[in-house]
Amino acid sequence: MGFGLLSVSIWLPIAFGILLLAVGREGNPGMARWLALIGAIASFVVTIPLITGFDAGSAALQFQENLPWIERFSIRYHLGVDGISVWFVLLTAFITIIVVLAGWEVITDRVHQYMGAFLILSGLMVGVFSAADAMLFYVFFEATLIPMYIIIGVWGGPRRVYAAFKFFLYTLLGSLLMLIALVYLYHQSGGSFEITAWHKLPLPMSAQTLLFFAFFAAFAVKVPMWPVHTWLPDAHVEAPTGGSVVLAAIMLKLGAYGFLRFSMPIAPDAAHKFAGFIIALSLVAVIYVGLVAMVQKDMKKLVAYSSIAHMGFVTLGFFLFNELGVSGGLVQMISHGFVSGAMFLAIGVLYDRVHSREIATYGGVVNTMPKFAAFVLFFTMANCGLPGTGGFVGEWMVILGAVKVNFWIGALAATALILGAAYSLWMYKRVYFGDVTNDDVRGLTDINAREFLLMAVLAIATLWMGVYPKPFTDVMHESVDSLLKHVAVSKLPTP
């Protein structure tokens, strides 16, 4: 099967990104913005047939493309999506449009390179979600580091080089262990990098354990799970607004997605054996990191820690090994993409006007920016997990799945809703409510048409997920069910 929709979804944004880079620094910034927007919209449009033509009744990979790549090592250019990955392809393309529009007026230096880096990053992330060959997955997975490293290091804050270097080192070191695991599986399978072939490969417990922790090293850092989460707050604080949006909305999901593609189906016995360990780490992320978020003075750091706590829900759901938990984790990943993206955009709107992220700098913003404050209140409520918003559905499903396994796991997980309400609403109260406390806030102007459009689109998406999540859960049902049936069967070799 040849070049198709998935290839276009990957290479179209990359082509636009390379075109923008080729124009160079001296090009017209206005032209760069419009070219980037056309590329982002075109890339999103070509992903729409993936969902409209998707057969929700099948767990098999769809829209497959399978061509020889490095034939000597049986490495193939094999793409395909199932109910687990298809929504993330659309989410990636959608968030790229948001990011291009978010930097429209704000980015004035090296506009071509900035927009080009995001479009290339978008294509690479779609590649991660589409790859059915392990080496192709690894190439895309590692390649995403390069544009994000540049985005943080060039357009970031005062400590941008430190944050970019820390981000790169943490994620690269974890991935090297995954590469060793891939080479081992290649030899064990008789010379194949097909991920689906590895799912059927019998493995002894010792091998499964080593493989599980090799994959864990790569994916736990990317999520990021506690205690390998410390790179994320630094990366978020120093990254430009667009970088923070993509990091929270998409890049963190690459690690969680890896657990479902590699760790659980390739080493199911080890996954069951160490599920308690993963659940414990996830609960620490949900509770401890939630408490850490409450004491933050920087708005970006608070939302960054909030992201770690919410992603703790995702890994918790996956390792419950029931449909409510896994589906809930996936729904949480999608809704978190909308909500966290909107939260970072909101912080960017204030920072562009006042050039401060400190909570103490503000107070009474609702008096000068009423439209903006209304949007932020909605997203703050979604971040708390308010029923009727996308933030509620995934968390509720994971809590129900946890209670099925053990009541106390569900009870501890539910504390996230309380902690989430505490740090989110407390930040909102200090920044937006009360009297105007300084001239910076007094001189603020409400959001313009571009900012209103961004907030409105994300609000509609968040509300849609909260009120009618059925399209999302229907698409992923068969694939999740198939994964759980596969993981329930031991892969230990028969004597």
N, C-alpha and C positions, 0 to 999 in steps of 0.2 A: 504494500500500500504506500502510495507516494505522498507528496506534499499536500497538506490539507489545512483545515481550520486551525488546529493547534499550532502548526508551524507558523502560520500567518500571525496568530496571537502572540507568539514569542518574538518573531523576527521583524514584524512591522514596527513596533516601538523602538527596537534596537536600531533599525535602519534610520528612523527619524532622529534618534539620538546621535548616531554617527554623522548624519548630515549636519546637525546643529554644531557638533564639534568641528567639523570640517570648515564651517564658515569662519571660525576663529574669533578672537577677542574684539577685532575691529568692526565686526558686522553691526547691522542695525538691531538694537535691543528689541524694538517693537516687532520687527519681523521675526526675531527669535521666539518671542512670546506666542505669536500667532501660529508659527510653524509647530511649536511644541503642543499648542492646544489642538491643532488639526490632527497631529500625530496621536495624541492621547485619546481624542474622541473616536478617531478611526480605529484605534486599537480596541476600544471598548465595544464599538459596533460589531466588530468581527467575532467577539466572544459571545454575543447574544444568541446566535444560532446553536451554540453549545448547550444552552439551557432549554431553548424552545424545541430543539430536536432530540433532547435527551430522553432515553427510555427508562423511566423510573422503576419499571418492573424488572430490570436486569441488574445484577451485581457485577457483570463483566465490564472490562475496560471498553469504552466507546470512543469513537472518532480516532481510532488507532492509525498510526503511521509507523511503519517498520522498514527501515532501510539500512544497508550495511554502512558502517562508519570506519572502525579500525578492525578490519577482518582478521588480521593475524591473531588478535586476542578476543575474537568473537564479541567485540563491543559494537553495539548497534544504536542507530538513531531511532529509538523506539519510544513513541509518545502515546498516551491514552489517558482518559479521565474516567473516574467512576463517581458514584454518588457522594463519596467522601471528598474528592478533590475539585469537582466541577465548580462549586460555588466560590472557591478561593481564586480560581482563574478570573471569574467575573469581578470579585471584590478587589483584586489587584488592579485590574484595568480601570475600575470605577474610582478607586482612591487616587490613581495617577492623575485623572482629570482634576480632582479636588486639589491636589498638590500644585499642579501647574497654575490653576486659578489663584491659589493662596499666595503664591510668590509673584503674582502679576505686577503689583506696584512696589512691593517690598524689596525685591532683589534688583539692584541697579548695577552691581559689579559682576562682570563675567556671566552675563545672563545666558549666553549661548551654552556655556559649559554647565551651568547650573541645571538648566532645563534638559540638556542632553544626558547628564548623569542620571536624572530621575527616569527618563524614558528607557535608557539602557537597563537600569535597575528593574524597572517594571517587566521588561521582556525576560530577564534572567529569573525573576521570581515566578513568573508563569511557567517557565521551564522546569523549575523545581517541582511544582504541583502537577506537571504533565509527564515527567520522565518515568518510563517503565523499565529503563535499563539503569542498573545501579551506578555504573561509571558516568553515564550521562547526568544522572541525579547529582553525583558528587561534583562534577564540573560546574553545573549550574549553582549548586549549594555554596560552593567556595567562591565562585565568581561574583556572587551578590555582595561579598565583603568589599570588593574594590570600589564600586561607585559610592557605597555608603561611607567608606573610609574617607574618600575624597570630599563628599558632601559635608561631613562633620569637620574634617581638617581644614577646608578652605573657607567655608561660609559659617563656621561655628563661632562660639563665644571666645572669651579671653583664654580659656584653658582647652581650646579645641584640639591642639596637637596631642596633649596628654590623653584626652577622652577618646580620640580616634585611635591612638596607639593601643590603649587598654582594650577597647572594643575589638580591634583586629587580633590582638594577641590571645585574648580569652577564647574567641570563637575559632581561631585557626588551630590552637593547641588541642582543643577538644576534637576537632575534625580529623586530626592526624591519626587518632586511635580508630576512628571510623574507617579510614582508608585501609588500615591493617586488617580490620574485620572484613572488608570487601574483598581484599586479596585472598584471605583464607577461604571465604565462601566460594570464590571463583575456582579455586583448586578443588574444594570438596565437591562441587557440583559437576566436575569434569570439564571445566572450561566454559562457563556461561556466566554472564552478568545479568541475566533476566531476573528481575525481582520476583515474578510469579513462580519461576522455577525454584528459587531459594525457599519460597513458602512451603514447598513440598519436601524439602531436603531433611532426612532424618539426621539428628545430631545428638551426641551424648550430653549429659547434664553439664559436665565440666566445660565443654565447648560452648554450650548455650549460655552458661554463666558469664564466660569471658566475652562472648559476643554481645550479650545484653549490656554489660557495663562499658564496652567499647562504644556502642551506640548511645548509651546513656551519657557518656562524656561529651559527645557532640551535640546531642539534642537538648540535654538539661541546661547547658550553657546558653543555648539559643533561646530557650523558652522565656526568661531564664528562671530556673528553679533555685530556691535557697539551698545551699549557701553560695552558689556560683552566680549570684545576681548582681554583684557590686558594680559591674561595668555599666549596667543599664542606667541608673540615675545620672552618672557622669555623662554618658552619651546623650541622654535626653536634654540635660541642662545646657550642654554646649552646642548641640545640634541646632541648625536653623529650624523654623517652625515646620517646614515641609519635611525635613529629615525626621523630626520627632513623630509626625503624623504617620509616615511610612514605616518607621521603626515599630511603633506601637500597633498600627493597624494590620500590617502584613508580616514583617520580618520575624516577630516573635512567634508567629504561627508556623513558621518553617520547622522549628524544633518540635512543636507539638505534633505536627503532621508526620514527622519522621518516626515518632513512636508508633503510629498506626501503620506505617508502611514497612518498617524494619523491625523494631524491637519486639513488638507483640506477635506478629505472624511468623517471624523467622525463629525466635526463641520463646515459644509459648510456655514451656515448662519453667524456664527461668523467670519469665514475666509473672507467672502465678506465684512462684516461690518468693520473689522480691516485691510483690504488689504491696505488702504491708509497709515496706521501706519507702516506696514511692508515695503511698498515701500519707505516711507520717511527714515526709518532706513537704508534701502539698499542703497539709494542715498547718505546718509551721509558716509556710508562705501566706496562707489565708489569714492566720491570726497574728503572728508576730510582725510580719511586714505591714499588716493593717495598722497595728499599734505604732510602728515606726512612721507610717504616713501621717499619723495624727500630730506629730511634733515637728513636722517640717515647716520652715518659714518661707521657702521658695515654692511658688505654685507649681512649677514644672517638676520639681523633685517630688512633691506630694502626689501628682498624677502619675509620675513614673513608678513610685512605690505602689500606688493603687493598681497599676497594670500588672505588677508582679503578683499581687494578691489575687487579682481576677484570673490570671493565667494559672495560679495554683488550683483554682476550681476546675480548669480544663484537665490537667494531669490527674487530679483526683478522680474525675469522672471516667477517664480512660481506664484506670486500673481498678475500677469496681467490677469490670467484666460483665456488665449487664447493659441492655439496650438504652435504658433511661440515662445511665451514666455517660456512655460513649456519645449518644446523640446529643445529650445536654452539653457535653464538652464542646462538640462541634458547633452547636447553636451559639454557645458562649463565645467561641472564637470569632464567629461572623459578627455578632452584635457588638463585641468588644472592638472590632474593627471600626464600626460606625461611631460608637460612643467615645472611645479613647481618641480617635481622630478629631472629633468635634471638640473635645476638652482641650487638646493641644492647640487647635486652631483658635479657640477662644482666648487662651493665654497669649497666643501670638498677636491677636487683635489689640489687646491691652499693651503688650510690649512694644508694638510698632508705634503706639501713640505716646507712651510714658517712658519707655526704655528701662523698665524695671519689672522683675518677676516677684519681688518681695511682697508678701501679703500685707505687711505693715505699711507699704507705700500707699495702699488704696483705702477705700472706705466710702460708701455712699455713691458708688458708680451707677446704681439704678436711677439716681436723680438726673444724671446727665446722659445716660445711654439706656433708656428704658427698653427699646426693642432688643438690643443686645442682651441685656440682663434677663429678659424673658426667655430667650433661647438658651442661655447658659443655665438658667434654673431647670429647664426641661432636661438638658443633658446631665446636670448634676443629679437629678432625680433618677435618671436612667442608670447612672453610675452607682447609685445606691441600690439598684434592683427594684425600682418601683413597679408594681403590677401595671400592665398596659404598655410597658416599654420593652425594647429588646433585651435590656439588661436583666430583666426578671426571668425570662423564659428559660434560658440556659441554666442559670443558677438554681432555679426551682427544680428542674429536671435532675440535675446532679444531686441535689439534697434528697430528692425522692429515691434516686438510685442508691445513695449512700445509706439511707434508712433501711432499704431492703437488705443490705449486707450487714449493717450493724447500726443500731439506733444512735450510739454515742458518736460514731463518725459523722452521721447526719447532723447531730446536735452541734458538734464542734464546727462543721462546715457552715451551719446556719448563722454562727456568730459573725461571719463575714458581712451579712446584710446589716447587722447592727453597727459594726466597725465602719463599714462603707458609708452608712448614713452619717456617722459621727464625723469622720474627717471631711467628707464631701460637703455636708451642710455647714460645718463650722467654717470651712474656707469660704463658702458662698456668703455666709453672714458677715464675715470680717471684710470681704472685698466689696460686696455689692450693697449691703444694707447699711442703715445708719445715716448720719449726716455727712455731708461732704467735708473732708478733713484737710484738704490742701488744694493749692492752686492747680496742680497737675490734673487732679480729678475734676476740678471746677471747669477746666478748659477743654474737657473731652467732648468729641462730637460722636454722635451715634453712627452705627455701621452704615456703610454705603451700599449701593445696589449689588455690587459684586460679593461683598461679605454677607449680605442678607441672603443671596442666592445659595452660597455655600452652606450656611447654617440651615436654611430651609430644606435643602435636598437631604442633608444628613438627618434632620429631624423627622422628615417623612419616612426615610429608611428605618430609623430607630422605632418609630411608631408602628410601621407596617410589621416589623418583626415581632413587636410586642402584642399587637392585636390579632395578627393572622400569620403565625409561624408555620402553618401547614405546608406551603410550597417548599420550604426549606427541609422540614422533617420528612416529607414524602420522598423527596429526591434522594436523601441519604439513607432511608430505611433499609432497602435491600442490601446495600453495600455494608452497612453496619451489621446487619443480621448475618451476612455471609462471613464477615470478619470474626464475629463472636463464635460462630459454629466452628470455624477453622482453629481459633485459639483454644477452644475447649478440648481439642483432641491432642493427646500427647505425641511429640515427635521423637521420643527416645527410641533408639533402634531396638527392634525385637531381638532377643537372644537366639 
